[in-house]
Amino acid sequence: MKISVVIPLYNKENYIQRTIESALKQETPADEILVIDDGSTDHSADIVKSIKDPRIRLIQQPNAGECASRNKGLTEARNELVALLDADDEWKPGFLTQIQRLHQNFPDCGIYATAFDVCTTDGIKPSKKNPMIPPEPWIGILPNIFEIIQHKTPFFPSSVALTKNYCLNQGGFPVGVKRGGDLIMWIRMALNYPIAYSPSRQVLYHTEADNRACNVFPSIGEPAHTIEIADLLKNNKVPIDLVDDLREYYFLENIRKAKELIGYGEIKTAKTLLDKAKFTRKYKK
């Protein structure tokens, strides 16, 4: 199974070469690497052009946001399996091998993902272990992602590969959403397709990088993904066996966000979110 790589790029001149090199050094080679330059104003695009490998294709567009860049990469990809890689993260050499292994064992999934390490100013640390996921060497289908992510979301964009047409059938990533567009995509996919997972930590998530979306676009309102969940529940678009866990995840995310907003002094919005969580059965305390 050939794999396309999609790298959204916006003003990451300090990191993009490291990121692309990690994709080029995979034990299982990528078939193509699409770098979607989303109107960068620094030297990011020039650095991409300087890397001489026929698999790299630079696509430049006016600034439209990360979700639009990912969608552009999905539509331009020539393969059905598309691995995402943010322009300041990097893969370990075995990442695409793990993705291919997952695909070979579970060919009908919408998402294929691995665990990851977190790079901070204090060094590299493994991502927090989710108690609902078996340790290595297990690989398998995540049985109920909405229960699992109440403990910890076990993947993030750079540790994910998507089935292209499944993703596009769900409308792609939500254009215009500056934060949380990936969570909306995972929710939509999980309601319709299985998720295959490996607890092998094959990605380096760089939280110490500058110009990260979560820092550039601080979120002080209701999270976009909880708005999405509320709409799905209201319009009966959730299978009955998933309703309870998705609802409890919705309540928990509102509680978490309210706690964050209190720290910002946004008391009124925090109270509104807590009011939306008042029917929780699991998180009353």
C-alpha positions as CSV (number, residue, x, y, z in Angstrom):
1,M,0.0,0.0,0.0
2,K,1.6,3.3,-1.1
3,I,1.4,6.2,1.4
4,S,1.1,9.9,0.7
5,V,2.4,12.4,3.3
6,V,0.7,15.8,3.8
7,I,2.6,18.6,5.6
8,P,0.7,21.9,6.2
9,L,3.2,24.7,6.3
10,Y,2.9,28.2,7.6
11,N,6.0,30.2,8.8
12,K,8.0,27.2,10.1
13,E,11.4,28.1,8.7
14,N,13.1,26.9,11.8
15,Y,11.6,23.4,11.7
16,I,10.5,22.4,8.2
17,Q,13.8,20.9,7.1
18,R,13.9,18.7,10.2
19,T,10.3,17.6,9.6
20,I,10.8,16.8,5.9
21,E,14.0,14.9,6.6
22,S,12.1,12.7,9.1
23,A,9.7,11.8,6.4
24,L,12.4,11.1,3.9
25,K,14.2,8.8,6.4
26,Q,11.4,6.3,6.9
27,E,12.1,2.6,6.9
28,T,9.0,2.2,4.7
29,P,9.4,5.0,2.1
30,A,6.6,7.4,1.4
31,D,5.4,7.5,-2.2
32,E,5.0,11.3,-2.2
33,I,5.4,14.2,0.2
34,L,3.0,17.1,-0.3
35,V,4.0,20.3,1.4
36,I,1.1,22.7,1.4
37,D,2.5,26.2,1.9
38,D,-0.4,28.3,3.3
39,G,0.9,31.7,2.4
40,S,4.1,31.7,4.5
41,T,5.8,35.1,4.8
42,D,9.2,33.7,6.0
43,H,11.7,31.5,4.2
44,S,9.8,28.3,4.7
45,A,9.0,27.7,1.0
46,D,12.6,28.4,0.0
47,I,13.8,25.8,2.4
48,V,11.4,23.2,0.9
49,K,12.6,24.0,-2.6
50,S,16.2,23.5,-1.5
51,I,15.6,19.9,-0.5
52,K,16.2,17.8,-3.6
53,D,14.0,14.7,-3.6
54,P,11.6,13.9,-6.5
55,R,9.0,12.8,-4.0
56,I,8.5,16.3,-2.6
57,R,5.8,18.5,-4.1
58,L,5.4,22.0,-2.9
59,I,1.9,23.4,-3.4
60,Q,1.5,27.1,-2.5
61,Q,-1.8,28.8,-1.8
62,P,-3.1,32.1,-0.1
63,N,-3.4,31.8,3.6
64,A,-6.6,29.8,4.4
65,G,-5.7,28.0,7.7
66,E,-4.5,24.6,8.7
67,C,-7.7,22.8,8.0
68,A,-7.9,24.1,4.4
69,S,-4.2,23.1,4.0
70,R,-4.9,19.5,5.1
71,N,-7.9,19.4,2.8
72,K,-5.8,20.6,-0.1
73,G,-3.3,17.9,0.6
74,L,-6.0,15.2,0.8
75,T,-7.5,16.2,-2.5
76,E,-4.1,16.4,-4.2
77,A,-2.8,13.1,-2.8
78,R,-2.6,10.3,-5.4
79,N,-2.9,7.5,-2.8
80,E,-5.8,6.4,-0.6
81,L,-3.7,6.2,2.6
82,V,-2.6,9.7,3.7
83,A,-0.3,10.4,6.6
84,L,-0.4,13.8,8.3
85,L,2.7,15.5,9.6
86,D,2.7,19.0,11.1
87,A,5.6,21.2,10.0
88,D,7.2,21.4,13.4
89,D,6.9,17.7,14.4
90,E,8.9,14.7,13.3
91,W,8.6,11.0,12.8
92,K,10.8,8.3,14.1
93,P,12.1,6.0,11.3
94,G,9.5,3.3,12.0
95,F,6.3,5.4,11.8
96,L,5.2,4.5,8.3
97,T,6.1,0.9,8.9
98,Q,3.7,0.9,11.8
99,I,1.0,2.6,9.7
100,Q,1.5,0.0,6.9
101,R,1.3,-2.8,9.5
102,L,-1.9,-1.5,10.9
103,H,-3.4,-1.1,7.4
104,Q,-2.4,-4.6,6.4
105,N,-4.1,-6.1,9.5
106,F,-7.1,-3.8,9.5
107,P,-7.7,-2.6,5.9
108,D,-11.1,-1.0,6.4
109,C,-10.4,1.7,9.0
110,G,-10.8,5.4,8.7
111,I,-7.9,6.3,11.0
112,Y,-4.6,4.6,11.6
113,A,-2.5,6.0,14.5
114,T,0.4,5.4,16.9
115,A,1.4,6.7,20.3
116,F,4.0,9.5,20.5
117,D,6.7,11.2,22.6
118,V,6.3,14.8,23.8
119,C,9.3,17.2,23.3
120,T,9.3,20.0,25.8
121,T,12.0,22.5,26.9
122,D,12.8,19.9,29.6
123,G,13.4,17.1,27.2
124,I,11.6,14.2,25.6
125,K,8.9,12.4,27.6
126,P,6.4,9.6,26.6
127,S,2.9,10.7,26.1
128,K,0.6,9.9,29.0
129,K,-0.4,6.3,29.0
130,N,-4.1,5.6,28.5
131,P,-5.3,2.9,30.9
132,M,-7.8,1.6,28.4
133,I,-5.2,0.7,25.7
134,P,-3.1,-2.4,26.1
135,P,0.7,-2.0,26.0
136,E,3.0,-3.2,23.2
137,P,3.2,-5.5,21.3
138,W,-0.6,-5.3,21.1
139,I,-2.1,-3.6,18.0
140,G,-5.8,-3.5,17.3
141,I,-9.1,-1.6,16.8
142,L,-10.0,0.9,19.5
143,P,-13.3,-0.4,20.8
144,N,-15.0,2.9,21.9
145,I,-13.0,6.0,21.2
146,F,-15.4,8.2,23.1
147,E,-14.8,6.3,26.3
148,I,-11.1,6.1,25.7
149,I,-10.6,9.8,25.1
150,Q,-12.2,10.7,28.4
151,H,-8.9,9.5,29.9
152,K,-6.5,10.8,27.2
153,T,-6.6,11.2,23.4
154,P,-4.1,8.6,22.4
155,F,-3.0,10.3,19.1
156,F,-2.7,13.7,17.5
157,P,-2.4,14.9,13.9
158,S,1.2,14.0,13.3
159,S,0.7,10.4,14.5
160,V,-2.3,9.8,12.2
161,A,-2.9,8.4,8.7
162,L,-6.3,8.8,7.2
163,T,-8.2,6.9,4.5
164,K,-8.6,9.7,2.0
165,N,-12.1,9.1,0.6
166,Y,-13.5,8.3,4.0
167,C,-12.2,11.6,5.3
168,L,-13.5,13.6,2.3
169,N,-16.9,11.8,2.6
170,Q,-17.1,13.4,6.0
171,G,-16.5,16.9,4.6
172,G,-12.8,17.0,5.3
173,F,-11.4,19.2,8.0
174,P,-13.7,22.0,9.0
175,V,-12.4,25.1,7.2
176,G,-12.3,28.2,9.3
177,V,-11.9,26.5,12.6
178,K,-8.6,27.7,14.0
179,R,-8.3,25.4,17.0
180,G,-9.8,22.0,17.4
181,G,-10.4,21.2,13.7
182,D,-8.5,17.9,14.2
183,L,-10.8,16.9,17.1
184,I,-13.9,17.5,14.9
185,M,-12.4,15.3,12.2
186,W,-11.6,12.5,14.6
187,I,-15.2,12.6,16.0
188,R,-16.8,12.5,12.6
189,M,-14.6,9.7,11.5
190,A,-15.0,7.7,14.7
191,L,-18.8,7.8,14.3
192,N,-18.5,6.1,10.9
193,Y,-15.3,4.0,10.7
194,P,-13.1,1.9,12.9
195,I,-9.8,3.3,14.3
196,A,-6.7,1.1,14.2
197,Y,-4.0,1.8,16.8
198,S,-0.5,0.9,17.8
199,P,0.9,1.9,21.2
200,S,4.4,2.1,19.8
201,R,5.7,5.6,20.2
202,Q,6.7,6.6,16.7
203,V,6.3,10.4,16.6
204,L,8.0,13.4,18.3
205,Y,5.4,16.0,19.2
206,H,7.3,19.3,19.6
207,T,5.4,21.5,22.1
208,E,8.4,23.8,22.5
209,A,8.2,25.0,18.9
210,D,7.2,28.6,18.3
211,N,4.3,29.8,16.1
212,R,2.1,26.9,17.2
213,A,-1.7,27.3,16.5
214,C,-2.6,26.6,20.1
215,N,-0.4,29.6,21.1
216,V,-1.2,31.9,18.2
217,F,-5.0,31.4,18.6
218,P,-5.7,31.2,22.3
219,S,-9.3,29.8,22.8
220,I,-11.4,31.7,25.4
221,G,-14.8,30.7,24.1
222,E,-16.7,27.4,23.8
223,P,-14.5,24.8,22.1
224,A,-15.3,24.1,18.4
225,H,-15.4,20.3,19.0
226,T,-18.0,20.5,21.8
227,I,-20.2,22.6,19.6
228,E,-19.9,19.9,17.0
229,I,-20.8,17.2,19.5
230,A,-23.8,19.1,20.7
231,D,-25.1,19.4,17.2
232,L,-24.5,15.7,16.5
233,L,-26.4,14.7,19.6
234,K,-29.3,17.2,19.0
235,N,-29.8,16.0,15.5
236,N,-29.6,12.3,16.4
237,K,-26.6,11.6,14.3
238,V,-24.9,9.4,16.9
239,P,-25.4,5.6,17.0
240,I,-27.4,4.6,20.1
241,D,-24.5,2.5,21.5
242,L,-22.2,5.5,21.5
243,V,-24.6,8.2,22.7
244,D,-23.8,7.8,26.5
245,D,-20.0,7.9,26.1
246,L,-20.1,10.8,23.6
247,R,-22.4,12.7,25.9
248,E,-20.1,12.2,28.9
249,Y,-17.1,13.2,26.8
250,Y,-19.0,16.4,25.9
251,F,-19.7,17.1,29.6
252,L,-16.1,16.4,30.6
253,E,-14.7,18.7,27.9
254,N,-17.0,21.5,29.0
255,I,-15.8,21.1,32.6
256,R,-12.1,21.0,31.5
257,K,-12.6,24.2,29.4
258,A,-14.5,25.9,32.3
259,K,-11.5,25.3,34.5
260,E,-9.2,26.8,31.9
261,L,-11.4,29.8,31.4
262,I,-11.5,30.5,35.2
263,G,-7.7,30.8,34.9
264,Y,-8.2,33.5,32.2
265,G,-10.8,35.3,34.4
266,E,-13.6,34.4,31.9
267,I,-16.0,33.6,34.7
268,K,-19.2,34.2,32.8
269,T,-18.3,31.8,29.9
270,A,-17.0,29.2,32.4
271,K,-20.4,29.2,34.2
272,T,-22.2,28.8,30.9
273,L,-20.1,25.7,30.1
274,L,-20.5,24.2,33.6
275,D,-24.3,24.7,33.2
276,K,-24.1,22.6,30.0
277,A,-22.3,19.8,32.0
278,K,-24.8,19.7,34.9
279,F,-26.4,16.4,33.6
280,T,-23.2,14.4,33.8
281,R,-23.4,11.1,35.7
282,K,-19.7,10.4,35.8
283,Y,-18.2,13.8,36.6
284,K,-20.5,15.3,39.2
285,K,-17.6,15.8,41.6
